[in-house]
Amino acid sequence: MAGPRARHRISQGFSDVPGQCYTFSFWFAAQPDSPSDFSAYWDGIALLSLINPNTGDASTHYSFNLIGSGTDSIQFNFRDD
């Protein structure tokens, strides 16, 4: 079990076609907990960063169009104290 203020990460590396356009999309839902945070990355570049997110009962869809480099990665970081 993780203690208070523990950060968690899910990541995936993959091969793709350099110069090809890709869509990185996901659904996100959060309850009004504080402190908490969520962030999404493509190749270590933050695409989304939320502090104390609260979507209530709804899920929010996020979508990003990105250019592949040949070897890319996606990552989600999150914390919920």
Protein Blocks (a to p, Z undefined) as FASTA:
>chain_A
ZZehiacdddddddddehiacdddddddddddddddddddeehiafbdcehiaehjaccd
dddddddehiacdddddddZZ
